[in-house]
Amino acid sequence: MFNLSGYQTAETRWSRLGPYYAMFPMDFAFNTINEFSNKGDSILDPFAGRGSSIYAGAMLGRDAYGIEINPVGWIYAEAKLNPAPKDEVIKRLEYLYSLKGYYKKQSKQMSAFFQMCFCSDVLGLLLATRKHLDWRNNQTDVTLMALILDSLHGNIGTSLSNKMHKTKAMGEYYSLNWWQKNNLAKPPEINPLELLLKKINWRYQKGIPSHKTQSTVVLGESSQVLKQNNKKFSLLFTSPPYYSVTNYHADQWLRLWLLGGKDKRVQQQSKNHGGFTDREHYYNLLDSIFSHSAALMTEKSVVYIRTDVRKFTKEVTLSILKKHFPYHRLSTYTKPISQGKGQTRIFKNKPKNTGETDIIMTN
Protein backbone atom coordinates (compact mmCIF):
# COMPACT_ATOMS: atom_id res chain seq x y z
CA MET A 1 0.00 0.00 0.00
CA PHE A 2 1.26 3.46 -0.87
CA ASN A 3 1.95 6.10 1.72
CA LEU A 4 -0.02 9.11 0.46
CA SER A 5 0.78 11.46 3.32
CA GLY A 6 3.50 13.36 1.46
CA TYR A 7 5.26 13.74 -1.89
CA GLN A 8 8.24 11.47 -1.35
CA THR A 9 7.61 9.09 -4.26
CA ALA A 10 6.87 9.48 -7.95
CA GLU A 11 3.49 7.85 -7.40
CA THR A 12 2.38 10.39 -4.80
CA ARG A 13 3.77 13.40 -6.67
CA TRP A 14 1.91 12.55 -9.84
CA SER A 15 -1.24 11.35 -8.09
CA ARG A 16 -2.43 14.87 -7.22
CA LEU A 17 -1.67 16.50 -10.57
CA GLY A 18 -4.51 18.67 -11.73
CA PRO A 19 -6.87 20.83 -9.66
CA TYR A 20 -10.32 19.59 -10.55
CA TYR A 21 -13.71 20.12 -9.03
CA ALA A 22 -15.36 17.14 -7.27
CA MET A 23 -12.26 14.97 -7.42
CA PHE A 24 -11.88 11.81 -5.35
CA PRO A 25 -9.47 12.22 -2.44
CA MET A 26 -6.51 10.04 -3.40
CA ASP A 27 -6.37 8.13 -0.11
CA PHE A 28 -10.09 7.32 -0.51
CA ALA A 29 -9.50 5.98 -4.04
CA PHE A 30 -6.53 3.85 -2.98
CA ASN A 31 -8.24 2.49 0.14
CA THR A 32 -11.50 1.64 -1.63
CA ILE A 33 -9.80 -0.20 -4.49
CA ASN A 34 -7.51 -2.02 -2.08
CA GLU A 35 -10.49 -3.18 0.02
CA PHE A 36 -12.97 -4.12 -2.69
CA SER A 37 -10.77 -5.64 -5.40
CA ASN A 38 -7.72 -7.83 -5.83
CA LYS A 39 -4.56 -7.47 -7.86
CA GLY A 40 -5.32 -8.40 -11.45
CA ASP A 41 -9.00 -7.38 -11.22
CA SER A 42 -10.59 -4.94 -13.66
CA ILE A 43 -12.18 -1.68 -12.50
CA LEU A 44 -14.69 0.56 -14.30
CA ASP A 45 -15.28 4.28 -13.71
CA PRO A 46 -17.68 5.88 -16.23
CA PHE A 47 -17.37 9.32 -14.57
CA ALA A 48 -13.58 9.36 -14.28
CA GLY A 49 -12.93 13.08 -13.69
CA ARG A 50 -9.19 13.63 -13.39
CA GLY A 51 -8.70 9.85 -13.20
CA SER A 52 -8.04 9.34 -9.50
CA SER A 53 -9.72 5.92 -9.46
CA ILE A 54 -7.95 4.83 -12.63
CA TYR A 55 -4.58 6.01 -11.36
CA ALA A 56 -5.05 4.30 -8.01
CA GLY A 57 -6.12 1.10 -9.74
CA ALA A 58 -3.07 1.10 -12.00
CA MET A 59 -0.68 1.72 -9.11
CA LEU A 60 -2.29 -1.16 -7.20
CA GLY A 61 -1.98 -3.59 -10.11
CA ARG A 62 -5.56 -3.47 -11.40
CA ASP A 63 -6.60 -2.92 -15.02
CA ALA A 64 -8.68 0.23 -14.66
CA TYR A 65 -10.87 1.66 -17.41
CA GLY A 66 -12.31 5.15 -17.17
CA ILE A 67 -14.39 7.45 -19.35
CA GLU A 68 -14.44 11.23 -19.04
CA ILE A 69 -16.39 13.74 -21.12
CA ASN A 70 -14.43 16.83 -20.01
CA PRO A 71 -11.08 17.09 -21.85
CA VAL A 72 -9.46 18.88 -18.91
CA GLY A 73 -10.02 15.88 -16.65
CA TRP A 74 -8.97 13.47 -19.41
CA ILE A 75 -5.69 15.32 -19.96
CA TYR A 76 -4.83 15.15 -16.25
CA ALA A 77 -5.61 11.42 -16.17
CA GLU A 78 -3.64 10.62 -19.32
CA ALA A 79 -0.59 12.58 -18.18
CA LYS A 80 -0.56 10.92 -14.74
CA LEU A 81 -0.85 7.42 -16.11
CA ASN A 82 1.81 7.82 -18.79
CA PRO A 83 4.00 10.93 -18.34
CA ALA A 84 6.33 11.71 -21.22
CA PRO A 85 10.11 11.91 -20.54
CA LYS A 86 11.09 15.10 -18.72
CA ASP A 87 13.66 16.26 -21.30
CA GLU A 88 11.10 16.00 -24.11
CA VAL A 89 8.55 18.00 -22.13
CA ILE A 90 11.08 20.74 -21.35
CA LYS A 91 12.24 20.88 -24.97
CA ARG A 92 8.67 21.32 -26.11
CA LEU A 93 8.02 24.04 -23.52
CA GLU A 94 11.13 25.96 -24.58
CA TYR A 95 9.98 25.81 -28.20
CA LEU A 96 6.57 27.24 -27.29
CA TYR A 97 8.22 29.97 -25.24
CA SER A 98 10.36 30.93 -28.25
CA LEU A 99 7.17 31.54 -30.22
CA LYS A 100 5.56 33.94 -27.76
CA GLY A 101 6.72 37.01 -29.71
CA TYR A 102 4.77 35.88 -32.77
CA TYR A 103 1.58 36.26 -30.76
CA LYS A 104 2.28 39.74 -29.39
CA LYS A 105 -0.19 41.46 -31.74
CA GLN A 106 -2.89 38.86 -31.11
CA SER A 107 -2.42 39.08 -27.34
CA LYS A 108 -2.99 42.86 -27.45
CA GLN A 109 -6.33 42.26 -29.18
CA MET A 110 -7.59 39.95 -26.44
CA SER A 111 -10.44 41.05 -24.18
CA ALA A 112 -10.01 43.06 -20.99
CA PHE A 113 -10.30 39.88 -18.97
CA PHE A 114 -7.25 38.28 -20.59
CA GLN A 115 -5.28 41.54 -20.39
CA MET A 116 -5.94 41.75 -16.66
CA CYS A 117 -5.53 38.03 -16.00
CA PHE A 118 -2.17 37.40 -17.70
CA CYS A 119 0.91 39.49 -18.41
CA SER A 120 2.04 39.75 -22.05
CA ASP A 121 4.72 37.03 -21.84
CA VAL A 122 2.30 34.57 -20.27
CA LEU A 123 -0.43 35.38 -22.77
CA GLY A 124 2.01 34.92 -25.65
CA LEU A 125 3.02 31.51 -24.33
CA LEU A 126 -0.61 30.49 -23.83
CA LEU A 127 -1.56 31.48 -27.37
CA ALA A 128 1.38 29.46 -28.71
CA THR A 129 0.31 26.54 -26.51
CA ARG A 130 -3.27 26.80 -27.75
CA LYS A 131 -2.09 26.74 -31.37
CA HIS A 132 0.71 24.19 -31.39
CA LEU A 133 0.16 21.49 -28.75
CA ASP A 134 -1.37 18.35 -30.25
CA TRP A 135 -2.64 17.14 -26.88
CA ARG A 136 -5.11 14.64 -28.35
CA ASN A 137 -2.47 12.57 -30.15
CA ASN A 138 1.00 13.28 -28.76
CA GLN A 139 2.13 12.04 -25.34
CA THR A 140 4.71 14.79 -24.86
CA ASP A 141 2.12 17.40 -25.74
CA VAL A 142 -0.59 15.98 -23.47
CA THR A 143 1.89 15.82 -20.58
CA LEU A 144 2.99 19.42 -21.09
CA MET A 145 -0.60 20.56 -21.49
CA ALA A 146 -1.50 18.91 -18.17
CA LEU A 147 1.37 20.70 -16.44
CA ILE A 148 0.38 24.07 -17.93
CA LEU A 149 -3.31 23.55 -17.09
CA ASP A 150 -2.26 22.69 -13.54
CA SER A 151 -0.70 26.15 -13.18
CA LEU A 152 -3.01 28.16 -15.44
CA HIS A 153 -4.80 30.02 -12.66
CA GLY A 154 -4.58 30.22 -8.89
CA ASN A 155 -2.69 32.28 -6.33
CA ILE A 156 -0.22 34.92 -7.45
CA GLY A 157 3.29 33.50 -7.44
CA THR A 158 2.21 29.87 -7.77
CA SER A 159 0.27 30.16 -11.02
CA LEU A 160 0.42 31.99 -14.35
CA SER A 161 -2.55 34.26 -13.64
CA ASN A 162 -3.71 37.14 -11.57
CA LYS A 163 -5.29 35.94 -8.32
CA MET A 164 -8.06 33.42 -9.01
CA HIS A 165 -9.55 30.22 -7.66
CA LYS A 166 -7.31 27.27 -8.46
CA THR A 167 -10.12 24.78 -9.06
CA LYS A 168 -12.75 26.99 -10.70
CA ALA A 169 -12.41 29.89 -13.15
CA MET A 170 -14.85 32.67 -12.37
CA GLY A 171 -16.64 34.60 -15.12
CA GLU A 172 -15.04 37.54 -16.94
CA TYR A 173 -17.11 40.36 -15.44
CA TYR A 174 -16.96 39.00 -11.93
CA SER A 175 -13.17 38.64 -12.19
CA LEU A 176 -12.65 42.11 -13.64
CA ASN A 177 -14.71 43.74 -10.89
CA TRP A 178 -13.01 41.70 -8.16
CA TRP A 179 -9.50 42.49 -9.38
CA GLN A 180 -10.27 46.22 -9.61
CA LYS A 181 -11.82 46.34 -6.14
CA ASN A 182 -8.80 44.54 -4.67
CA ASN A 183 -6.11 46.67 -6.36
CA LEU A 184 -5.15 43.89 -8.77
CA ALA A 185 -6.01 45.68 -12.00
CA LYS A 186 -2.59 44.85 -13.45
CA PRO A 187 -1.57 41.20 -13.86
CA PRO A 188 1.58 40.06 -12.08
CA GLU A 189 4.72 40.15 -14.21
CA ILE A 190 5.70 36.50 -14.49
CA ASN A 191 8.36 34.70 -16.49
CA PRO A 192 6.26 31.68 -17.51
CA LEU A 193 9.27 29.63 -18.58
CA GLU A 194 10.93 29.96 -15.18
CA LEU A 195 7.71 29.23 -13.26
CA LEU A 196 6.85 26.17 -15.34
CA LEU A 197 10.40 24.79 -15.34
CA LYS A 198 10.45 24.98 -11.56
CA LYS A 199 7.20 23.07 -11.35
CA ILE A 200 8.25 20.50 -13.94
CA ASN A 201 11.52 19.86 -12.12
CA TRP A 202 9.63 19.34 -8.86
CA ARG A 203 7.08 17.00 -10.45
CA TYR A 204 9.79 14.82 -12.03
CA GLN A 205 12.22 14.96 -9.10
CA LYS A 206 11.25 11.48 -7.87
CA GLY A 207 10.83 10.05 -11.37
CA ILE A 208 7.61 8.95 -13.01
CA PRO A 209 5.01 6.45 -11.75
CA SER A 210 5.38 2.88 -12.95
CA HIS A 211 2.70 0.30 -13.65
CA LYS A 212 2.29 -2.76 -15.87
CA THR A 213 -1.48 -2.65 -16.32
CA GLN A 214 -3.78 -1.94 -19.24
CA SER A 215 -5.28 1.05 -17.43
CA THR A 216 -6.63 3.88 -19.55
CA VAL A 217 -9.11 6.77 -19.64
CA VAL A 218 -11.15 7.39 -22.79
CA LEU A 219 -12.29 10.88 -23.78
CA GLY A 220 -15.97 10.73 -24.69
CA GLU A 221 -19.56 10.29 -23.54
CA SER A 222 -19.90 7.22 -21.32
CA SER A 223 -23.23 6.11 -22.76
CA GLN A 224 -21.65 5.91 -26.22
CA VAL A 225 -18.26 4.48 -25.20
CA LEU A 226 -19.75 1.74 -23.00
CA LYS A 227 -21.86 0.43 -25.90
CA GLN A 228 -18.66 -0.40 -27.78
CA ASN A 229 -16.96 -2.18 -24.85
CA ASN A 230 -17.08 -5.93 -24.23
CA LYS A 231 -14.60 -6.15 -21.38
CA LYS A 232 -15.78 -7.49 -18.01
CA PHE A 233 -15.22 -5.66 -14.71
CA SER A 234 -15.37 -6.84 -11.12
CA LEU A 235 -15.57 -3.38 -9.48
CA LEU A 236 -17.68 -0.43 -10.55
CA PHE A 237 -16.22 2.51 -8.64
CA THR A 238 -17.35 6.04 -9.48
CA SER A 239 -18.98 9.28 -8.39
CA PRO A 240 -21.60 10.62 -10.83
CA PRO A 241 -22.16 14.37 -11.13
CA TYR A 242 -24.44 15.74 -8.42
CA TYR A 243 -27.75 17.23 -9.46
CA SER A 244 -27.86 21.04 -9.63
CA VAL A 245 -24.59 21.76 -7.81
CA THR A 246 -22.44 23.41 -10.46
CA ASN A 247 -21.83 23.58 -14.20
CA TYR A 248 -18.90 21.24 -14.66
CA HIS A 249 -17.77 22.67 -18.01
CA ALA A 250 -18.48 26.33 -17.32
CA ASP A 251 -16.33 26.09 -14.19
CA GLN A 252 -13.39 25.00 -16.36
CA TRP A 253 -13.99 27.54 -19.12
CA LEU A 254 -10.54 29.12 -18.97
CA ARG A 255 -8.74 25.78 -19.16
CA LEU A 256 -11.11 24.73 -21.95
CA TRP A 257 -10.21 27.97 -23.76
CA LEU A 258 -6.56 26.89 -23.70
CA LEU A 259 -7.63 23.65 -25.34
CA GLY A 260 -9.24 25.56 -28.20
CA GLY A 261 -12.60 26.46 -26.67
CA LYS A 262 -14.50 29.73 -26.43
CA ASP A 263 -12.85 32.80 -24.88
CA LYS A 264 -15.69 33.38 -22.42
CA ARG A 265 -17.67 31.47 -19.82
CA VAL A 266 -20.59 29.67 -21.46
CA GLN A 267 -23.26 28.17 -19.23
CA GLN A 268 -24.99 25.85 -21.67
CA GLN A 269 -23.11 23.59 -24.06
CA SER A 270 -24.68 20.16 -24.52
CA LYS A 271 -26.95 18.50 -21.97
CA ASN A 272 -24.17 16.24 -20.74
CA HIS A 273 -21.73 19.14 -20.35
CA GLY A 274 -23.89 21.40 -18.23
CA GLY A 275 -25.05 21.84 -14.68
CA PHE A 276 -27.58 18.99 -14.65
CA THR A 277 -30.56 21.08 -13.58
CA ASP A 278 -33.17 19.15 -15.57
CA ARG A 279 -34.44 16.30 -13.41
CA GLU A 280 -35.63 14.13 -16.26
CA HIS A 281 -32.35 14.43 -18.14
CA TYR A 282 -30.37 13.77 -14.98
CA TYR A 283 -32.35 10.59 -14.32
CA ASN A 284 -31.99 9.41 -17.94
CA LEU A 285 -28.24 10.08 -17.94
CA LEU A 286 -27.59 7.97 -14.84
CA ASP A 287 -30.06 5.33 -15.95
CA SER A 288 -28.34 4.90 -19.32
CA ILE A 289 -24.81 4.80 -17.95
CA PHE A 290 -25.53 2.42 -15.08
CA SER A 291 -27.52 0.20 -17.44
CA HIS A 292 -24.56 -0.13 -19.80
CA SER A 293 -22.19 -0.55 -16.85
CA ALA A 294 -24.27 -3.37 -15.35
CA ALA A 295 -24.02 -5.32 -18.61
CA LEU A 296 -20.23 -5.26 -18.34
CA MET A 297 -19.92 -6.47 -14.73
CA THR A 298 -18.81 -9.98 -13.81
CA GLU A 299 -21.30 -12.33 -12.16
CA LYS A 300 -19.67 -11.69 -8.78
CA SER A 301 -18.99 -7.98 -8.59
CA VAL A 302 -18.92 -4.97 -6.30
CA VAL A 303 -20.52 -1.58 -6.96
CA TYR A 304 -19.16 1.38 -4.98
CA ILE A 305 -20.82 4.73 -5.71
CA ARG A 306 -20.16 8.01 -3.91
CA THR A 307 -23.05 10.44 -4.29
CA ASP A 308 -24.70 13.46 -2.70
CA VAL A 309 -26.47 13.32 0.66
CA ARG A 310 -29.24 15.58 -0.62
CA LYS A 311 -32.57 13.86 -1.19
CA PHE A 312 -33.10 14.05 -4.96
CA THR A 313 -29.61 13.02 -6.06
CA LYS A 314 -29.38 10.27 -3.47
CA GLU A 315 -32.83 8.82 -4.15
CA VAL A 316 -32.42 8.87 -7.93
CA THR A 317 -29.03 7.18 -7.70
CA LEU A 318 -30.32 4.51 -5.32
CA SER A 319 -33.39 3.74 -7.40
CA ILE A 320 -31.37 3.36 -10.59
CA LEU A 321 -28.75 1.17 -8.94
CA LYS A 322 -31.44 -1.09 -7.47
CA LYS A 323 -33.00 -1.34 -10.91
CA HIS A 324 -29.81 -2.45 -12.65
CA PHE A 325 -28.24 -4.48 -9.85
CA PRO A 326 -31.34 -6.19 -8.38
CA TYR A 327 -29.47 -9.14 -6.87
CA HIS A 328 -26.79 -7.14 -5.07
CA ARG A 329 -26.94 -6.53 -1.32
CA LEU A 330 -27.01 -2.81 -0.59
CA SER A 331 -25.44 -0.77 2.21
CA THR A 332 -25.22 3.00 2.55
CA TYR A 333 -22.96 5.19 4.65
CA THR A 334 -23.39 8.92 5.04
CA LYS A 335 -20.47 11.12 5.96
CA PRO A 336 -21.06 14.78 6.92
CA ILE A 337 -18.71 17.37 5.52
CA SER A 338 -17.27 19.15 8.52
CA GLN A 339 -14.61 21.35 6.88
CA GLY A 340 -16.42 22.74 3.87
CA LYS A 341 -14.84 20.40 1.33
CA GLY A 342 -17.85 18.74 -0.24
CA GLN A 343 -19.36 19.38 -3.66
CA THR A 344 -22.52 20.82 -2.17
CA ARG A 345 -20.64 23.36 -0.07
CA ILE A 346 -17.86 24.62 -2.33
CA PHE A 347 -20.13 26.52 -4.73
CA LYS A 348 -23.31 26.92 -2.68
CA ASN A 349 -24.09 29.36 0.09
CA LYS A 350 -24.44 27.25 3.23
CA PRO A 351 -26.79 24.52 1.97
CA LYS A 352 -29.01 22.91 4.57
CA ASN A 353 -27.70 19.40 3.91
CA THR A 354 -24.06 18.76 3.15
CA GLY A 355 -22.17 15.55 2.96
CA GLU A 356 -21.70 12.51 0.82
CA THR A 357 -23.29 9.09 0.75
CA ASP A 358 -21.35 5.97 -0.14
CA ILE A 359 -23.47 3.21 -1.69
CA ILE A 360 -21.89 -0.24 -1.58
CA MET A 361 -23.49 -3.17 -3.39
CA THR A 362 -22.16 -6.73 -3.27
CA ASN A 363 -23.35 -10.14 -4.39
WOQUI-V317502 format. One record per residue. N is the residue number from 0. OMEGA is omega as a letter, one per 40 degrees, with the letter a starting at -180 (999 if undefined). NEAR is the number of other ideal C-beta (glycine too) atoms within 8 Angstrom. D_FIRST is the distance of its C-alpha to the first C-alpha in Angstrom with 1 decimal. Layout:
# WOQUI-V317502
N;OMEGA;NEAR;D_FIRST / N;OMEGA;NEAR;D_FIRST
This chain:
# WOQUI-V317502
0;a;4;0.0 / 1;i;8;3.8 / 2;a;8;6.6 / 3;a;9;9.1 / 4;a;3;12.0 / 5;a;6;13.9 / 6;a;6;14.8 / 7;i;6;14.2 / 8;i;9;12.6 / 9;a;10;14.1 / 10;a;9;11.3 / 11;i;14;11.7 / 12;a;12;15.4 / 13;a;13;16.1 / 14;a;14;14.0 / 15;i;7;16.7 / 16;i;12;19.7 / 17;i;15;22.5 / 18;a;6;24.0 / 19;a;11;24.5 / 20;i;11;26.0 / 21;a;9;24.1 / 22;i;9;20.7 / 23;i;10;17.6 / 24;a;7;15.7 / 25;a;13;12.4 / 26;i;7;10.3 / 27;a;8;12.5 / 28;a;14;11.9 / 29;a;14;8.1 / 30;a;8;8.6 / 31;a;10;11.7 / 32;i;16;10.8 / 33;a;9;8.1 / 34;a;6;11.0 / 35;i;10;13.9 / 36;i;13;13.3 / 37;i;4;12.4 / 38;a;6;11.8 / 39;i;6;15.2 / 40;i;10;16.2 / 41;a;12;18.0 / 42;i;18;17.5 / 43;i;15;20.5 / 44;a;14;21.0 / 45;i;12;24.7 / 46;a;12;24.5 / 47;a;16;21.8 / 48;i;14;22.9 / 49;i;13;21.2 / 50;a;17;18.6 / 51;a;13;15.6 / 52;a;16;14.8 / 53;i;18;15.7 / 54;i;18;13.6 / 55;i;14;10.4 / 56;i;15;11.6 / 57;a;14;12.4 / 58;a;12;9.3 / 59;i;11;7.6 / 60;i;9;10.9 / 61;i;16;13.1 / 62;a;11;16.7 / 63;a;17;17.0 / 64;a;16;20.6 / 65;i;15;21.7 / 66;a;15;25.2 / 67;a;14;26.4 / 68;a;9;30.1 / 69;a;11;29.9 / 70;i;8;29.9 / 71;i;14;28.3 / 72;a;14;25.1 / 73;a;14;25.3 / 74;i;15;25.8 / 75;a;16;22.7 / 76;a;17;20.6 / 77;a;12;22.3 / 78;i;15;22.1 / 79;a;15;18.4 / 80;a;14;17.8 / 81;a;6;20.4 / 82;i;11;21.7 / 83;i;11;25.1 / 84;a;7;25.8 / 85;a;8;26.5 / 86;i;6;30.1 / 87;i;9;31.0 / 88;a;15;29.8 / 89;i;10;31.8 / 90;a;8;34.8 / 91;i;12;34.8 / 92;a;13;34.6 / 93;i;9;37.4 / 94;i;9;39.5 / 95;a;14;39.1 / 96;i;11;40.0 / 97;a;6;43.1 / 98;a;11;44.3 / 99;a;13;44.2 / 100;a;6;47.9 / 101;a;7;48.8 / 102;a;13;47.6 / 103;a;10;49.5 / 104;a;6;52.2 / 105;a;8;49.9 / 106;i;12;47.8 / 107;i;7;51.0 / 108;i;5;51.7 / 109;a;10;48.5 / 110;a;8;48.8 / 111;i;7;48.9 / 112;a;11;45.3 / 113;i;11;44.1 / 114;a;10;46.6 / 115;a;13;45.3 / 116;a;12;41.6 / 117;i;12;41.4 / 118;a;9;43.6 / 119;i;9;45.5 / 120;i;11;43.2 / 121;a;13;40.1 / 122;i;14;42.1 / 123;i;15;43.4 / 124;a;13;39.9 / 125;i;13;38.7 / 126;i;12;41.7 / 127;i;14;41.2 / 128;a;13;37.5 / 129;a;11;38.7 / 130;a;7;41.3 / 131;a;9;39.6 / 132;i;12;35.9 / 133;a;7;35.4 / 134;i;10;32.0 / 135;a;6;32.3 / 136;a;5;32.8 / 137;a;9;31.7 / 138;i;7;28.1 / 139;a;11;29.3 / 140;i;12;31.1 / 141;i;14;28.4 / 142;i;12;26.0 / 143;i;15;28.8 / 144;i;15;29.7 / 145;a;15;26.3 / 146;i;15;26.5 / 147;i;13;30.0 / 148;a;13;29.3 / 149;a;11;26.5 / 150;a;12;29.3 / 151;i;13;32.3 / 152;a;11;32.9 / 153;i;11;31.8 / 154;i;7;33.0 / 155;a;8;35.7 / 156;i;5;34.5 / 157;i;6;30.9 / 158;a;12;32.1 / 159;a;13;35.1 / 160;i;13;37.0 / 161;a;12;39.1 / 162;i;8;37.3 / 163;i;12;35.5 / 164;i;8;32.6 / 165;a;8;29.5 / 166;a;8;28.3 / 167;i;10;31.7 / 168;i;11;34.9 / 169;a;9;38.0 / 170;a;7;41.3 / 171;a;10;43.8 / 172;i;6;46.5 / 173;a;8;44.2 / 174;a;14;42.6 / 175;i;11;46.0 / 176;a;8;47.4 / 177;i;10;44.4 / 178;a;12;44.5 / 179;i;8;48.3 / 180;a;6;48.2 / 181;i;7;45.6 / 182;i;4;47.5 / 183;a;10;45.1 / 184;i;6;47.6 / 185;a;5;46.9 / 186;i;12;43.5 / 187;i;8;41.9 / 188;a;5;42.8 / 189;i;10;39.7 / 190;a;6;39.3 / 191;i;11;36.7 / 192;a;10;36.2 / 193;a;7;35.3 / 194;a;11;33.0 / 195;i;13;31.1 / 196;i;10;30.9 / 197;a;8;29.4 / 198;i;11;26.7 / 199;i;13;26.1 / 200;i;8;26.0 / 201;a;8;23.4 / 202;a;10;21.2 / 203;a;10;21.5 / 204;a;7;21.3 / 205;a;8;17.9 / 206;i;7;18.6 / 207;a;7;17.5 / 208;a;14;14.3 / 209;i;6;14.3 / 210;a;9;13.9 / 211;a;4;16.3 / 212;i;10;16.6 / 213;a;4;19.7 / 214;a;13;18.2 / 215;i;9;21.0 / 216;a;14;22.7 / 217;i;10;26.4 / 218;i;8;28.9 / 219;i;8;31.3 / 220;a;8;32.3 / 221;a;12;30.0 / 222;i;10;33.1 / 223;a;8;34.5 / 224;a;11;31.4 / 225;i;13;30.4 / 226;a;7;33.9 / 227;a;5;33.5 / 228;i;8;30.2 / 229;i;3;30.2 / 230;i;7;26.6 / 231;a;7;25.1 / 232;i;13;21.9 / 233;i;12;20.2 / 234;i;16;18.5 / 235;a;14;20.6 / 236;a;13;18.6 / 237;i;13;20.7 / 238;i;9;22.7 / 239;i;10;26.4 / 240;i;8;28.7 / 241;a;13;30.3 / 242;i;13;34.0 / 243;i;6;36.2 / 244;a;12;33.8 / 245;i;11;34.1 / 246;a;8;35.1 / 247;i;13;32.0 / 248;i;12;34.0 / 249;a;12;36.5 / 250;i;12;33.9 / 251;a;13;32.7 / 252;a;14;36.3 / 253;i;10;36.3 / 254;i;11;33.3 / 255;i;12;34.9 / 256;a;11;38.1 / 257;i;14;36.4 / 258;i;12;35.5 / 259;a;5;39.2 / 260;a;8;39.6 / 261;a;7;42.3 / 262;i;7;43.1 / 263;a;9;43.2 / 264;a;9;41.2 / 265;a;9;42.0 / 266;a;7;41.3 / 267;i;4;42.0 / 268;i;6;40.9 / 269;a;5;40.2 / 270;a;7;39.4 / 271;i;7;35.7 / 272;a;9;35.4 / 273;a;14;36.9 / 274;i;10;36.3 / 275;i;12;36.5 / 276;i;6;39.5 / 277;a;7;41.3 / 278;a;7;40.4 / 279;i;6;41.6 / 280;i;9;39.8 / 281;i;11;36.6 / 282;a;10;36.9 / 283;i;8;37.9 / 284;a;12;34.9 / 285;a;12;32.3 / 286;a;10;34.4 / 287;a;9;34.6 / 288;i;14;31.0 / 289;i;12;29.8 / 290;i;9;32.6 / 291;i;13;31.5 / 292;a;13;27.9 / 293;a;9;28.9 / 294;a;6;30.9 / 295;a;12;27.8 / 296;i;13;25.6 / 297;a;7;25.4 / 298;i;4;27.5 / 299;a;5;24.5 / 300;i;12;22.3 / 301;i;11;20.6 / 302;i;14;21.7 / 303;a;14;19.8 / 304;i;14;22.1 / 305;a;10;22.0 / 306;a;12;25.7 / 307;i;12;28.3 / 308;a;11;29.6 / 309;a;11;33.1 / 310;a;6;35.4 / 311;a;8;36.3 / 312;a;11;32.9 / 313;a;12;31.3 / 314;i;8;34.2 / 315;a;12;34.5 / 316;a;13;30.9 / 317;a;11;31.1 / 318;a;8;34.4 / 319;i;12;33.3 / 320;i;14;30.1 / 321;a;9;32.3 / 322;a;9;34.8 / 323;i;10;32.5 / 324;a;12;30.2 / 325;a;6;33.0 / 326;i;4;31.6 / 327;i;10;28.2 / 328;a;6;27.8 / 329;i;10;27.2 / 330;i;7;25.6 / 331;i;9;25.5 / 332;a;7;24.0 / 333;a;9;25.5 / 334;i;8;24.0 / 335;i;7;26.6 / 336;a;12;26.1 / 337;a;3;27.2 / 338;i;4;26.8 / 339;a;6;28.3 / 340;a;6;25.3 / 341;i;10;25.9 / 342;a;12;27.6 / 343;a;15;30.8 / 344;a;11;31.2 / 345;a;12;30.5 / 346;i;7;33.6 / 347;i;8;35.7 / 348;i;3;38.0 / 349;i;5;36.7 / 350;a;9;36.4 / 351;a;3;37.3 / 352;i;8;34.0 / 353;i;9;30.7 / 354;a;11;27.2 / 355;i;12;25.1 / 356;i;13;25.0 / 357;i;11;22.2 / 358;a;15;23.7 / 359;a;12;21.9 / 360;a;14;23.9 / 361;i;7;23.4 / 362;999;9;25.8
